[in-house]
């Protein structure tokens, strides 16, 4: 995925660096019942009565009215493109200039009193003569999802403006409150089709960004007990979307949104990717249903869409999400061959995820199909600092590739104890098979020159982790031993067989702690020179 997107990402980021902030205050519509800072859009499928332009509009499902006001929506999509491109480039390169540029746009949209948007969509998708705004219009802010995801990717950057980030989170706190308490928000929550999916996807994304566990749990429950059983048929199709005048496009859109929701909320403890209802409905079933018609649209058994039939599919998010999580090479191959930079406005409007790199780092959980972990049987632990991994990987990519190649090409369960030189002074491996130890017989340690990839091959051990800056030195750094020791209060994780964790120079760690009974554990430790 990284190889496919690298040049496109850097080109898009170069464009984004040249852009100045443009918010909704730059354009207004005389038909809006709101003020300068209120987002406004009009119902896409509503048209004037021929010969009676002042009459209330009438609906023509699936047919977009080209004369509707769309400037605010376009500005929002532009923001999503800019922040998504900059965050992707930051993930690729670690260059702080991308963070600084993204924050300039976010300040204008969410903090600056002269240009910021009010945190509501009270006047979205209005209909002339019928409604000043509708709950259905909440779908317009799906394009804020990659804004908050991009900010999460850049959150630990050295140039991150912490007070500004707090204020941006406050804006999304207020918008989350409006989404979940207003009449428009509650109407959209209860929508039975893609609108209900997109409401849940947005609430999940904004709750994750603001640290609102209550609403994240609510959305997990809603996915399991409302969205999946009510919207998906046993064969993986979405019957309500198939009834529309654009069944192909809407099926794709709803599946994109539902997979994105799984990506936002899945954890090792609550894995929505592998959840299925008692009768077997699951996100994988949805992808398996639609994939054949993405690979060969001519096999689509339903009527073609009344508009934009030729524009779909593009590089759909559900393909790369599914490929990354389930290791399906054919899904990844299909995604690779499709258009990654569509220009059609209708397609872009219905594409909530356009920047895959900000959703998956090279060590994201469930990432077996992505370089550099192709073919690696070990799973990355959720505690790994993805930002630092990305930075270090691009500083010393050759060393990391050598390290992962060793793990990929050796029979680790049967690898003999001892030390293996992979790249003199840059990458080497030690294999041990000893019993875990009682807590008080283990020590906090850190290293300066090398990064530890600790792979548990057999058994299980507990490992502690704490930032060096929060630990107290008990033995100063010894260059010959390439380590320092500490006392610290950290977090502890039980690392099962088949899992690896990575510790960087800024990570004090306490390995080899028993999880009970001092059982034998086989560990392969790969030392990679730090950048």
C-alpha positions as CSV (number, residue, x, y, z in Angstrom):
1,X,0.0,0.0,0.0
2,X,2.8,2.4,0.9
3,X,4.6,1.7,-2.4
4,X,1.4,2.3,-4.4
5,X,0.6,5.6,-2.8
6,X,4.0,7.2,-2.0
7,X,4.4,9.5,-5.0
8,X,0.7,10.4,-5.0
9,X,0.8,11.3,-1.3
10,X,3.9,13.5,-1.7
11,X,2.4,15.2,-4.8
12,X,-0.8,15.9,-2.9
13,X,1.0,17.1,0.1
14,X,3.1,19.5,-2.0
15,X,-0.3,20.9,-3.3
16,X,-1.6,21.1,0.2
17,X,1.4,23.1,1.4
18,X,0.5,25.8,-1.1
19,X,-3.1,26.2,0.0
20,X,-4.4,28.9,2.3
21,X,-7.3,28.3,4.7
22,X,-10.8,28.7,3.2
23,X,-13.7,28.1,5.5
24,X,-17.5,28.3,5.1
25,X,-17.4,32.1,5.9
26,X,-15.9,32.6,2.4
27,X,-19.2,31.9,0.8
28,X,-22.9,32.4,1.6
29,X,-26.3,31.6,0.1
30,X,-29.3,33.9,0.3
31,X,-31.6,30.9,0.8
32,X,-29.9,29.9,4.1
33,X,-31.8,30.5,7.3
34,X,-28.5,30.5,9.2
35,X,-25.7,33.1,9.7
36,X,-22.2,33.5,8.3
37,X,-20.7,30.8,10.5
38,X,-23.5,28.2,9.9
39,X,-22.9,25.4,7.5
40,X,-25.5,25.3,4.7
41,X,-26.3,22.8,2.0
42,X,-29.4,21.8,0.0
43,X,-31.0,18.5,-0.6
44,X,-29.3,16.9,-3.6
45,X,-32.3,15.3,-5.2
46,X,-34.8,18.2,-4.9
47,X,-35.8,20.2,-7.9
48,X,-37.9,23.2,-8.8
49,X,-41.3,22.6,-10.4
50,X,-41.0,23.3,-14.1
51,X,-42.8,26.6,-14.9
52,X,-43.3,27.4,-11.2
53,X,-39.8,28.3,-9.8
54,X,-41.3,29.7,-6.5
55,X,-43.1,26.6,-5.6
56,X,-41.8,24.1,-3.0
57,X,-39.2,21.8,-4.6
58,X,-40.1,18.2,-5.5
59,X,-37.9,15.1,-5.2
60,X,-36.3,13.2,-8.0
61,X,-34.5,10.4,-6.2
62,X,-30.9,9.8,-7.4
63,X,-30.9,12.8,-9.7
64,X,-28.6,15.6,-8.4
65,X,-29.8,19.2,-8.9
66,X,-26.7,21.0,-10.3
67,X,-28.0,24.4,-9.3
68,X,-28.0,23.6,-5.6
69,X,-25.7,25.6,-3.2
70,X,-22.6,23.4,-2.6
71,X,-19.9,25.8,-1.7
72,X,-19.8,24.9,2.0
73,X,-19.6,21.2,1.3
74,X,-16.8,21.8,-1.2
75,X,-14.9,23.8,1.3
76,X,-15.2,21.0,3.8
77,X,-14.1,18.4,1.3
78,X,-11.1,20.6,0.5
79,X,-10.2,20.7,4.2
80,X,-10.4,16.9,4.3
81,X,-8.1,16.6,1.2
82,X,-5.6,19.1,2.7
83,X,-5.3,17.6,6.2
84,X,-5.5,14.0,4.9
85,X,-2.6,14.7,2.4
86,X,-0.5,16.5,5.0
87,X,-1.0,13.8,7.6
88,X,-0.2,11.1,5.1
89,X,3.0,12.8,4.1
90,X,3.9,13.3,7.8
91,X,3.4,9.6,8.3
92,X,5.6,8.8,5.4
93,X,8.5,11.2,6.1
94,X,8.2,12.5,9.7
95,X,8.7,16.0,8.3
96,X,7.2,18.5,10.8
97,X,6.3,21.1,8.1
98,X,3.3,19.1,7.2
99,X,2.0,19.3,10.8
100,X,2.4,23.1,11.0
101,X,0.6,23.5,7.7
102,X,-2.4,21.3,8.7
103,X,-2.8,23.2,12.0
104,X,-3.1,26.5,10.1
105,X,-6.2,25.2,8.4
106,X,-7.7,23.6,11.5
107,X,-7.2,26.8,13.4
108,X,-9.3,28.7,10.8
109,X,-12.1,26.1,10.8
110,X,-12.5,25.3,14.4
111,X,-10.9,28.0,16.6
112,X,-10.5,31.5,14.9
113,X,-13.6,33.5,15.8
114,X,-13.6,35.3,12.5
115,X,-13.6,32.2,10.3
116,X,-14.7,29.1,12.3
117,X,-17.8,27.1,11.7
118,X,-20.5,26.8,14.3
119,X,-20.5,23.2,15.7
120,X,-23.9,22.1,14.3
121,X,-25.5,21.3,11.0
122,X,-28.9,22.8,11.7
123,X,-29.2,24.1,8.2
124,X,-27.8,21.3,6.2
125,X,-29.6,19.8,3.2
126,X,-32.4,22.3,3.3
127,X,-35.3,22.1,0.8
128,X,-36.7,25.3,-0.7
129,X,-40.3,25.7,0.5
130,X,-40.2,22.6,2.7
131,X,-37.4,22.6,5.3
132,X,-34.7,25.0,6.6
133,X,-32.5,22.0,7.4
134,X,-32.8,18.3,8.0
135,X,-31.2,15.5,10.0
136,X,-30.3,13.9,6.7
137,X,-27.9,16.7,6.1
138,X,-25.6,15.4,8.9
139,X,-24.1,13.1,6.3
140,X,-22.2,16.1,4.9
141,X,-19.7,16.1,7.8
142,X,-18.4,12.6,6.9
143,X,-15.5,14.7,5.5
144,X,-14.4,15.7,9.0
145,X,-13.5,12.1,9.7
146,X,-10.2,12.3,8.0
147,X,-9.5,15.6,9.6
148,X,-9.7,14.2,13.1
149,X,-7.9,11.0,12.0
150,X,-5.1,13.1,10.5
151,X,-4.8,15.1,13.8
152,X,-4.5,11.8,15.7
153,X,-1.7,10.7,13.4
154,X,0.1,14.0,14.0
155,X,-0.7,14.4,17.7
156,X,2.7,13.4,19.0
157,X,4.7,15.5,16.6
158,X,7.2,17.9,18.1
159,X,5.6,20.8,16.4
160,X,2.1,20.0,17.5
161,X,0.5,23.1,19.1
162,X,-1.0,21.5,22.3
163,X,-3.3,24.4,23.3
164,X,-4.6,24.6,19.8
165,X,-5.3,20.9,19.7
166,X,-7.2,21.2,23.0
167,X,-9.4,23.9,21.5
168,X,-10.0,21.9,18.3
169,X,-11.1,19.0,20.6
170,X,-13.4,21.4,22.4
171,X,-15.1,22.2,19.1
172,X,-15.6,18.5,18.3
173,X,-16.9,18.0,21.9
174,X,-19.6,20.5,21.2
175,X,-20.4,19.1,17.8
176,X,-20.6,15.6,19.3
177,X,-23.0,16.9,21.8
178,X,-25.2,18.4,19.1
179,X,-25.0,15.2,17.0
180,X,-26.3,13.1,19.9
181,X,-28.9,15.4,21.5
182,X,-30.5,17.6,18.8
183,X,-33.7,16.5,17.0
184,X,-31.8,16.4,13.7
185,X,-29.1,14.3,15.2
186,X,-31.5,11.8,16.7
187,X,-33.5,11.6,13.5
188,X,-30.3,10.7,11.6
189,X,-29.2,8.2,14.2
190,X,-32.4,6.3,13.6
191,X,-32.2,6.3,9.8
192,X,-32.4,2.7,8.6
193,X,-30.0,3.0,5.6
194,X,-26.5,4.5,4.9
195,X,-27.5,7.6,6.8
196,X,-27.7,5.7,10.1
197,X,-24.4,4.1,9.3
198,X,-22.7,7.4,8.6
199,X,-24.1,9.0,11.8
200,X,-22.6,6.1,13.8
201,X,-19.3,6.4,11.8
202,X,-19.1,10.1,12.6
203,X,-20.0,9.8,16.2
204,X,-17.4,7.1,16.6
205,X,-14.7,9.1,15.0
206,X,-15.4,12.3,16.9
207,X,-15.8,10.4,20.2
208,X,-12.4,8.7,19.6
209,X,-10.8,12.0,18.9
210,X,-12.2,13.6,22.0
211,X,-11.7,10.6,24.3
212,X,-15.4,10.0,24.8
213,X,-15.5,6.3,25.8
214,X,-19.3,6.4,26.5
215,X,-20.2,7.2,22.9
216,X,-17.5,4.9,21.5
217,X,-19.1,2.0,23.5
218,X,-22.5,3.2,22.3
219,X,-21.4,3.0,18.7
220,X,-19.9,-0.5,19.1
221,X,-23.1,-1.7,20.5
222,X,-25.1,0.0,17.8
223,X,-23.0,-1.6,15.1
224,X,-23.5,-5.1,16.6
225,X,-27.2,-4.9,17.5
226,X,-28.7,-2.3,15.1
227,X,-26.6,-1.7,11.9
228,X,-25.4,-5.1,11.1
229,X,-28.6,-7.2,11.8
230,X,-31.0,-4.5,10.4
231,X,-29.2,-3.4,7.3
232,X,-27.3,-6.5,6.1
233,X,-29.0,-9.5,4.6
234,X,-27.7,-13.0,5.3
235,X,-25.9,-13.0,2.0
236,X,-24.0,-9.8,2.8
237,X,-26.0,-7.4,0.7
238,X,-27.8,-4.2,1.8
239,X,-31.5,-4.6,0.7
240,X,-32.4,-1.0,1.4
241,X,-29.6,0.3,-0.7
242,X,-30.5,-2.1,-3.5
243,X,-34.0,-0.6,-3.7
244,X,-32.5,2.9,-4.5
245,X,-32.2,4.3,-8.0
246,X,-28.4,4.0,-7.6
247,X,-28.1,0.6,-6.0
248,X,-24.5,0.0,-7.0
249,X,-23.1,3.3,-5.7
250,X,-25.2,3.2,-2.5
251,X,-24.1,-0.4,-1.7
252,X,-20.5,0.6,-2.2
253,X,-21.0,3.8,-0.1
254,X,-22.7,2.0,2.8
255,X,-20.0,-0.8,2.9
256,X,-17.2,1.9,2.8
257,X,-18.8,3.6,5.8
258,X,-19.4,0.4,7.7
259,X,-15.8,-0.8,7.3
260,X,-14.5,2.6,8.3
261,X,-16.6,2.3,11.4
262,X,-15.0,-1.1,12.2
263,X,-11.6,0.6,11.6
264,X,-12.3,3.4,14.0
265,X,-13.7,1.2,16.9
266,X,-12.0,-2.2,16.7
267,X,-9.6,-3.0,19.5
268,X,-8.0,-6.3,20.6
269,X,-10.6,-6.5,23.3
270,X,-13.6,-5.7,21.1
271,X,-12.8,-6.7,17.5
272,X,-15.6,-5.6,15.2
273,X,-13.8,-6.9,12.2
274,X,-14.4,-10.5,13.2
275,X,-17.7,-10.0,15.0
276,X,-20.6,-11.8,13.5
277,X,-24.3,-12.1,14.4
278,X,-25.7,-15.4,15.4
279,X,-26.9,-16.0,11.8
280,X,-23.4,-15.2,10.4
281,X,-23.7,-11.6,9.2
282,X,-20.4,-9.8,9.4
283,X,-18.3,-7.1,7.8
284,X,-16.3,-9.8,6.0
285,X,-19.6,-11.2,4.6
286,X,-20.4,-7.7,3.2
287,X,-17.1,-7.4,1.5
288,X,-17.3,-10.9,0.1
289,X,-20.7,-10.1,-1.4
290,X,-19.7,-6.9,-3.1
291,X,-16.1,-7.7,-4.2
292,X,-17.0,-9.8,-7.3
293,X,-19.0,-6.8,-8.7
294,X,-16.0,-4.5,-8.0
295,X,-13.6,-6.9,-9.8
296,X,-16.1,-7.2,-12.7
297,X,-18.9,-4.7,-12.8
298,X,-20.5,-6.5,-15.8
299,X,-21.6,-9.2,-13.4
300,X,-23.8,-6.8,-11.4
301,X,-27.2,-8.5,-11.2
302,X,-29.3,-5.4,-10.6
303,X,-30.2,-2.4,-12.6
304,X,-27.4,0.2,-13.3
305,X,-27.4,3.4,-11.4
306,X,-29.5,6.2,-13.0
307,X,-26.5,8.6,-12.6
308,X,-22.7,8.1,-12.2
309,X,-22.8,4.4,-13.2
310,X,-19.6,4.8,-15.2
311,X,-17.7,6.6,-12.4
312,X,-17.9,3.7,-10.0
313,X,-15.9,1.9,-8.6
314,X,-12.8,3.7,-7.5
315,X,-10.2,2.6,-5.0
316,X,-12.8,1.9,-2.4
317,X,-11.9,2.0,1.3
318,X,-13.6,-1.3,2.0
319,X,-11.1,-3.0,-0.3
320,X,-8.0,-1.9,1.5
321,X,-9.5,-2.2,5.0
322,X,-10.6,-5.7,4.2
323,X,-7.2,-6.6,2.5
324,X,-5.2,-5.3,5.5
325,X,-7.3,-7.0,8.1
326,X,-8.1,-10.3,6.5
327,X,-5.0,-10.7,4.4
328,X,-6.9,-11.0,1.1
329,X,-4.4,-10.4,-1.7
330,X,-7.1,-10.3,-4.4
331,X,-8.9,-7.5,-2.6
332,X,-5.6,-5.5,-2.4
333,X,-4.8,-6.2,-6.0
334,X,-8.2,-4.9,-7.1
335,X,-7.8,-1.8,-4.9
336,X,-4.3,-1.2,-6.4
337,X,-5.6,-1.2,-9.9
338,X,-8.5,1.2,-9.3
339,X,-8.4,5.1,-9.4
340,X,-6.9,6.5,-6.2
341,X,-7.5,10.1,-7.1
342,X,-11.0,10.4,-8.6
343,X,-12.0,13.9,-9.9
344,X,-15.8,13.5,-10.2
345,X,-17.4,15.6,-7.5
346,X,-20.2,13.1,-6.8
347,X,-17.7,10.3,-6.3
348,X,-15.6,12.4,-3.9
349,X,-18.7,13.5,-2.0
350,X,-19.5,9.8,-1.3
351,X,-15.9,8.7,-0.5
352,X,-15.4,9.2,3.3
353,X,-11.8,7.8,3.3
354,X,-9.4,9.0,0.6
355,X,-6.1,8.7,2.6
356,X,-5.4,5.1,3.5
357,X,-2.0,5.8,5.1
358,X,-3.5,7.7,8.0
359,X,-5.6,4.7,8.9
360,X,-2.9,2.0,8.8
361,X,0.6,2.5,9.9
362,X,3.1,-0.3,9.0
363,X,2.6,-1.9,12.4
364,X,-1.2,-1.4,12.8
365,X,-3.0,-4.4,14.3
366,X,-4.3,-6.8,11.7
367,X,-1.9,-5.6,9.0
368,X,-0.5,-8.8,7.5
369,X,-0.7,-7.7,3.9
370,X,1.2,-4.4,4.2
371,X,4.9,-3.8,3.7
372,X,7.2,-4.3,5.5
373,X,5.3,-7.1,7.2
374,X,4.3,-9.2,4.2
375,X,4.4,-12.8,5.0
376,X,5.2,-12.2,8.7
377,X,3.5,-14.7,11.0
378,X,3.9,-12.6,14.1
379,X,1.3,-10.0,15.1
380,X,2.3,-6.5,16.3
381,X,1.1,-5.6,19.8
382,X,-1.2,-2.6,20.2
383,X,1.2,-0.8,22.6
384,X,3.7,-0.1,19.8
385,X,4.3,3.6,19.2
386,X,3.2,3.8,15.6
387,X,4.4,7.4,15.1
388,X,7.9,6.6,16.2
389,X,8.0,3.4,14.2
390,X,7.1,5.3,11.1
391,X,9.8,7.8,11.8
392,X,12.5,5.2,12.5
393,X,11.5,3.0,9.6
394,X,12.0,5.8,7.1
395,X,15.3,6.9,8.7
396,X,16.8,3.4,8.5
397,X,14.4,1.5,6.2
398,X,17.2,-0.9,5.0
399,X,17.9,-2.1,8.6
400,X,14.2,-2.6,9.4
401,X,13.7,-4.6,6.2
402,X,16.6,-6.8,7.1
403,X,15.1,-7.3,10.5
404,X,11.7,-8.3,9.3
405,X,13.2,-10.4,6.5
406,X,15.0,-12.4,9.2
407,X,11.8,-13.0,11.1
408,X,10.0,-13.8,8.0
409,X,12.4,-16.4,6.6
410,X,13.5,-18.3,9.7
411,X,11.7,-21.1,11.4
412,X,11.4,-19.2,14.7
413,X,9.9,-21.9,16.9
414,X,12.8,-24.2,16.1
415,X,15.5,-21.6,15.9
416,X,18.4,-22.5,18.2
417,X,19.5,-20.4,21.1
418,X,22.3,-18.0,20.5
419,X,23.2,-14.8,18.7
420,X,22.8,-14.2,14.9
421,X,24.5,-11.3,13.0
422,X,22.2,-10.0,10.3
423,X,24.0,-6.7,9.5
424,X,27.3,-6.0,11.4
425,X,26.7,-3.4,14.1
426,X,23.3,-2.5,12.6
427,X,21.0,-5.6,13.0
428,X,21.5,-8.6,15.2
429,X,19.3,-11.2,16.9
430,X,19.4,-13.1,20.2
431,X,17.4,-16.2,20.9
432,X,16.6,-17.3,24.5
433,X,14.5,-19.9,26.1
434,X,14.3,-19.4,29.8
435,X,11.7,-19.2,32.5
436,X,10.0,-15.9,33.3
437,X,10.9,-14.3,36.6
438,X,9.1,-12.9,39.6
439,X,8.3,-9.2,39.4
440,X,10.9,-8.1,42.0
441,X,13.7,-9.9,40.1
442,X,13.2,-7.9,36.9
443,X,14.4,-4.5,36.0
444,X,13.4,-1.4,34.1
445,X,15.9,-0.7,31.3
446,X,16.4,1.4,28.1
447,X,18.8,1.6,25.2
448,X,20.2,4.5,23.2
449,X,21.8,3.0,20.1
450,X,19.4,0.1,19.4
451,X,15.7,-0.5,19.2
452,X,14.4,-3.8,20.6
453,X,11.9,-5.9,18.7
454,X,10.9,-8.4,21.3
455,X,9.1,-11.4,19.8
456,X,7.4,-14.0,22.0
457,X,7.6,-17.3,20.2
458,X,6.5,-19.8,22.8
459,X,4.8,-19.2,26.2
460,X,3.8,-15.8,27.5
461,X,5.5,-13.0,29.4
462,X,4.5,-9.7,31.0
463,X,6.3,-6.5,29.9
464,X,6.2,-3.1,31.4
465,X,6.6,0.2,29.5
466,X,7.1,3.7,30.7
467,X,8.5,6.9,29.0
468,X,12.1,7.4,30.0
469,X,11.3,11.0,30.8
470,X,8.9,9.8,33.5
471,X,11.3,7.2,35.0
472,X,13.9,7.8,37.7
473,X,17.5,6.7,36.8
474,X,18.9,4.1,39.2
475,X,22.0,3.2,37.1
476,X,23.2,5.8,34.5
477,X,23.6,4.8,30.9
478,X,26.6,2.5,30.4
479,X,27.9,2.6,26.8
480,X,29.5,-0.8,27.0
481,X,26.3,-2.4,28.3
482,X,24.3,-0.1,26.0
483,X,21.6,0.3,28.7
484,X,20.5,2.3,31.7
485,X,18.2,1.2,34.6
486,X,15.3,2.9,36.3
487,X,12.6,2.8,38.9
488,X,9.2,3.6,37.3
489,X,5.5,3.3,37.4
490,X,4.4,2.0,34.0
491,X,1.8,0.1,32.1
492,X,2.0,-3.7,31.9
493,X,1.0,-5.9,29.1
494,X,0.8,-9.7,28.8
495,X,2.5,-10.6,25.5
496,X,1.3,-14.0,24.2
497,X,3.1,-16.3,21.8
498,X,3.0,-15.1,18.2
499,X,3.2,-11.4,19.1
500,X,6.0,-8.8,19.0
501,X,6.4,-5.5,20.7
502,X,8.9,-2.7,19.9
503,X,10.8,-0.5,22.3
504,X,12.5,2.7,21.2
505,X,15.2,4.7,22.9
506,X,12.5,6.8,24.7
507,X,10.8,3.7,26.1
508,X,11.9,2.3,29.4
509,X,10.7,-1.3,29.5
510,X,10.7,-4.2,32.0
511,X,10.6,-7.6,30.2
512,X,10.5,-11.2,31.3
513,X,7.9,-10.8,34.1
514,X,6.0,-14.0,35.0
515,X,2.2,-14.0,34.3
516,X,2.0,-16.8,36.9
517,X,4.1,-19.9,37.6
518,X,7.5,-18.9,36.1
519,X,6.8,-20.8,32.9
520,X,9.4,-21.3,30.1
521,X,9.2,-18.7,27.4
522,X,11.0,-18.6,24.1
523,X,11.9,-15.0,22.9
524,X,13.6,-13.7,19.8
525,X,15.0,-10.2,20.3
526,X,16.0,-8.3,17.2
527,X,18.2,-5.3,17.8
528,X,17.9,-2.5,15.1
529,X,20.2,0.5,15.0
530,X,18.2,3.6,15.9
531,X,18.0,6.6,13.6
